[in-house]
């Protein structure tokens, strides 16, 4: 199974808060899978793809 990263993981990885992660979801195309209102994650592959798309913009 592919590694999954939670919002908390992303916050630690990028040194940002929850508001920033939500902004990235709404305005920058960060696609997180929503299991429930309090459980969201992104696969490592999707995160790398998102980062690469930002670099190309």
KALINJO-V71624 format. One record per backbone hydrogen bond with DSSP energy under -1.0 kcal/mol. NH is the residue of the N-H (numbers start at 0). CO is the residue of the C=O. If there is no record, write none. Layout:
# KALINJO-V71624
nh->NH co->CO
nh->NH co->CO
This chain:
# KALINJO-V71624
nh->4 co->41
nh->9 co->5
nh->10 co->6
nh->11 co->7
nh->12 co->8
nh->13 co->9
nh->14 co->10
nh->15 co->10
nh->20 co->16
nh->21 co->17
nh->22 co->18
nh->23 co->19
nh->24 co->20
nh->25 co->21
nh->26 co->22
nh->27 co->23
nh->29 co->23
nh->32 co->40
nh->34 co->38
nh->35 co->38
nh->38 co->35
nh->40 co->32
nh->41 co->4
nh->43 co->2
nh->46 co->42
nh->47 co->43
nh->48 co->44
nh->49 co->45
nh->50 co->46
nh->51 co->47
nh->52 co->48
nh->53 co->49
nh->54 co->50
nh->55 co->51
